[in-house]
Amino acid sequence: MDLSVREASARLGVGEWRVRALVRDGRLRAQRVGRSWLIAEEDVARLSSQDSVRGRPLAAARAWGLLDLLSGGEAPWLSPSARSQVRSLGRALGPSSPDRLRAALLRRQDNRLCWAHPAALERLRQASLVAGEAAAVERGVDLVHGAALPEFYVPAEDWPDLSSRLQIRSGVREPNLVVRLPRVVWPFADGQVGLAALAANLLESGDPRAVEAGMSALRSLARDLGWR
């Protein structure tokens, strides 16, 4: 019996975005039927027994706190005690596998695969924060930028109006951008996406080189802080 992406997501305890990434990197077999993907149930059963796929997700505020601290920020939305706990979690996550770290950070944001007219895409670029592989490479991540979709961070509360004004469609078959909506907090008060956030997004890539580059960048940030 095959499973829908939503059913596989529920069984694995990860987001639908992560299920699609597992399909792209060959860890889940899938076939396309019309506009939907059907996932091999036996592959889902095999992965569901692996802690490295599921892990224990951090609450959104703490996940963003971890990434902000790694980037040299103060995570001001966290209490002093929560900040101390997040630092301890960061030390424990340092030697983690990409799957475990990805699972720990899963709840921090919602991701939208979208399509926008090129003119609207340029307006979105001006009204949001640019993320994605290109931004990570500009910040020094050791990765050859390929054909990954452009990515943008938008405050969740602004997205309904912005997507309506720019006529951006979500859930399309052939997206030309990714929109990321942080949950609970807006962690970019200084108007810049931190390197740790850019690196964490690379962990969701179906390209093993991007995943490794993201992990390398996060480990380097942890070393600079003396967390490892």
CORFEN-V785934 format. One record per run of one state. SS is the DSSP state (~ for helix, > for strand, _ for the rest). FROM is the first residue (numbers start at 1). TO is the last residue. Records with the same first field share a line. If there is no record, write none. Layout:
BEGIN
SS = FROM-TO / FROM-TO
END
This chain:
BEGIN
_ = 1-1 / 13-15 / 25-29 / 34-35 / 49-50 / 55-59 / 71-79 / 94-97 / 105-105 / 116-117 / 128-128 / 139-149 / 154-155 / 166-168 / 171-176 / 183-194 / 203-207 / 225-228
> = 2-4 / 30-33 / 36-40 / 109-115 / 129-131 / 150-153 / 169-170 / 177-182
~ = 5-12 / 16-24 / 41-48 / 51-54 / 60-70 / 80-93 / 98-104 / 106-108 / 118-127 / 132-138 / 156-165 / 195-202 / 208-224
END
